[in-house]
């Protein structure tokens, strides 16, 4: 192979590596974007902004009480803690709805969130209690248990 052939071959190889690198970066970005949604999508409020706002308001005004989990897209602490408290809520037979405040800002407009994740308990239009940030599983268990009525738990 002569010098020109070598340069052409090297240039094509370099170009191929650059394209491959961009492909890997793009694939990683796509996977990361998909990872921003919850691992428990059946909990997440979705739909048009108006539909989600209406459902959120309905949850806050529920006279039986509602747990609402607010998170931000890409929040590592939210991803980490949702793996703790969402399965716990399911084990305790507690319904908890999740709201991505980046997509639907209604949650941040209704309550003053200082740190995510933010779990709140509403009853009859009032925010009764909330938890912000990262906590051990026992704290979430106590929080859910304190406000859970029925379900075979003794709350005397």
N, C-alpha and C positions, 0 to 999 in steps of 0.2 A: 504494500500500500504506500503510495507516495504521500508527500506532505499535505497536499490539497485534499486528498481522500481522507487522510487522518483527521484534518481540521473539520471537514464536513461531517464525518462520523462522530467526532467529539461534540460538535455543535448540535447534532440531532439527538445524541444521548443526553446532553445537558438540557435541551429543550424538553425532552421526554420526562426527565426528572423533575423539572419545574412544573410541568403540567400534572404529574403524579402528586407532587407536593400540594398544589392547589386543590387537587381532588381530595386528598386526605384532610386538609384543613376544612374544606366545604363539608365533607361527610361528618367530621367532628362537630362542626357548628350545627348541622341539622340534628344530629343526635342530642346535642346540648339543648337545642330549642325544644325538642320533644320531651326532654327530661324536666322542663320547667312546669309541665302540668303535673298534677298529683298522681301518685301511684294508685290512688283510690278514686278514679274518675266518677264513680256513682255518687260521690259526696259533693262534687263540684257544681255550683250554680252556673248554668250556661244558657245561651240564647242571645237575643238582641239585648242591647243595653236597657231598653224599656222593660222587657220581660224580666230580666234579672233584678232590676230595681223594684219592680212590683213584687216579685217573690221575696226579695230581701225585706221589704217593708212588711209583707204579710208575716214573715218569720218573726220579726221584731214585735209585732202586735199580737202574736199567738198567746192566748190566755193559758195554754198548757205549758208554755215555755219553750225556748229554742236555743240550741247551742249553734254558734256560728264561728267558723274558723276563717280568719282573714290572713292572706299571705300575699307576697310580692313575687312576680316572676323572677326566677334566678336566685332567690333567697336560699342560700345554702343551709342556714339555720332552720328555715321552714321545711326544706326537704328532709333534713335530719330528724326534726321533731315530729313531722307528720308520720314518719315510720314508727314512732312511739305511741302517740295518742290516738291516731285513727284506728289502728287495730284494737287498742284498748277500749275505745268507744264501742266498736263492734262487739267485742267480748262482753261488754257490760250492757249490750242491747240499747245503746244510746244513739239516737239520730243526730248527726252533726253535719251541717252544710258548710261548704267551703266557698269562699269568695276571693277571687283574684282581683285585688284592688288596682292593679295596673290596667286590667281590662275593664273593670267596672268600679269606678271610684266612689260609688255610693257609700260603701262601708267606711271609708276615711272621712266622708262628709258627715256621717251620723255620729261617729265616735272619734275621740282623740287618741289615735294610735301613736305610741312612742317607739315601739319595738315590735318586730315580727319574729315568730308567729304570734298572732293575737287571737285568743279564743274568748268569746264572750257568751254570756247567758242573758237572753232577753226574756221578759215576761210582761205581757199586756202593755207593750210600748216602752217599757223601762229597761235600761241596762242594769241588771241586778249585780253582776260580778264579771270579772274578766281576769285573764292571765296573759302576760306579755313575756316574750322571750323564751329561753330554754330552761326547762325544769326537769327534775327526775320524774320517772313514771309515776311514783307514788303521789306526787303533787297533782298530776292530772287525774289519777284515780280518785283522790279525795275531792277534787273539784267536781268531777262528773257525779260522784256518788252523793255529794251534798245537795245537788240540784235535781237529781233523778228522782222522780216520783213513780211509784209502782214498780213493775219489773221484778217483783219478788224480793226487793231490798227493804230491810227494816229501817225506817227513818225516824224512829221514836227518840 
